[in-house]
């Protein structure tokens, strides 16, 4: 099983304690303990709130680590709602990895079968993968490690195959 320690080196003693606590709870398959640990750490960090189409929080992103010279970043993600149905997006990194800490989601990828990801599962996402996340519980916590930046976020028009830059997508009325 992948551990938090496999994805990053904690920035300070508090994060190191959190990582050990979460890794122990993951091995014990104790989602409640992981949720409590994530909530405690989140209260100590500044989060970036990303709103959903309905104006409510979709995701709160807490930066755990940033490595020099354009290296990877590591975030604690708290998903609070699913991606919009049929709104597939990619990520701007050559490769990113998400470790599911609590809750879980069904991932829907373009031209691939959906799959269920739960506590302890990892999800590797390439820049060419278009997907969406559907929560299977009220929320989900993940650790997300980016790779090398290679582009920008895009949405996929599944009818035409056309890639739409995220800024253009966000400004189109029919997608709001």
N, C-alpha and C positions, 0 to 999 in steps of 0.2 A: 504494500500500500504506500502511495506517495504521502509524504508528510509535509507540514508547513516548512520545516527546516530544509527540505529538498528544494524549495522554491526561492528562499531568500535568507540572508543573514540579518537577524533583527538589529534595528538601529540603536537600541538601548536596552537596559536591564528589564524595563516593564514589558517591552515587546518580546524579549527572550522568555520571560516567565509565561506570557500569553501563549507563545508558540509551543512551549513544553506542555502547558495545560491542554491546549487544543489537540496536540498530537496524542496525548494520553487518552483524551476523550474520544478521538477518532478511532483509535485502536480498540477501545471498549464499545464502540458503536453507540455512544451516549450523546445523542443530538441535543438534549436539554442542556447538558453541561457545556457543549460547544456554543450553543446560542447565548448562554449566560456569559461566557468568556468573551465572545464577540461583542456583545452589548457593553460590557465593562470597558473593553479597549476602545470601542467607538466613542464612548463618553470622554475619553482623554485626547481624541484626535479631532482635527477640523475636517468635516466632511463636505464634499461637493455634491449638492442635490441636483439630480437630473430629473426634470419633469417629464411625465408622460403626455400624450396627446390631450388628455382630459385635464391637464393642469395640476394633477396630484403627483407626489413623488413616485418616480419609477425606480430609481436607483440612487443610493447614496454611496459615493466612492470616497474611500479614505486612503491616502497614500501612505504606504508602509516603508517603501525604499525607492530610491532613485540612484542609479549607478552613474559614474562619470562618463563623459564623452559619448553621449547619446546611447548609453547602454540601456538595459531593460529597466522598467519600473514595476513595482509590486504594489498592488492595491488590495484592500479589504473591501469587497463589494457587498452591499446589502440590497438585494432585489426586493422591491415592495409591490411590484405588479409585473405582469407578463408583457412581452413585446406585443404590439398590435398584430392581430391575425393577418396573415398573408403579407406582412411587411418584413421582408428578408433584408438583412444588412450584413456587411462584412466588417472586418477590423483592419486598421492600417499597418499592422505589423506582419513581418514575414511569418512569424509563428508566435502564438500565445498559448498559455496553458492556464486552465481554471481548475482549481481543486474545490470540490463541493464540501463545505464544512457542515452545513445544517440546511434542512429543507431539501429542496431539489427541484429539478425542472425537466421537462420534456423538450429536447432540442429537435427542431425541424430544420433540416438542411435542404437546399435546392437539389432536386434530383437524387435524393437519398431517403432511406427509411428514417422515420423519427426514432429517437432513442431516449430512454429514461435514465437520468443521471441523479444519483442520490448521495448521501453522506459517504465521503471517502473516495468517490469516483473522480477521475480526471477527464478533462475535455480539452483536446488539442485543436486549436483553430488556426488555419492558415489565412493569409490575406485574400486568397481566392475562394474561400468558403463563405457562402451566403447562408445565413441561418436566422432563426428567431427562437426565443426562449419562452416557454409556457410554464409558469409555476405550477407545481403539483401540491403545494401547501400555501399558506397565507404569505410566506416570504421565503427567502433563501439567502444564506451567507456563503460567500466564496472568497478564496484568495486567487487573485488573477495576476499572472506575470506576463508582461509584454516581451516581445522580441525586438528585432531591428525594425525601425520605422521605414516603411517602403511606399506609403501612399496616403490615402485619406479614406474616411468612412464613406461608404456608398450604400445606396439601396438598390435593389434589383426589381425591375418591372418584370414579373414572371410571365406576363403575356407576350412581351416583345423581346425579352432578354437584354434590354437596354439598362446600363448602369447609370444611376442618377446620383451625382454628388450630394452629400447629406445636406449642405446649405440650400441647394435647389429643391431638394425633397421637402425640407422643413418649410419652405416658402410657398409650396404648391397647396392651394386651397383644398383640392380633392383628397389630399392625404392628411389633412388636419383632423 
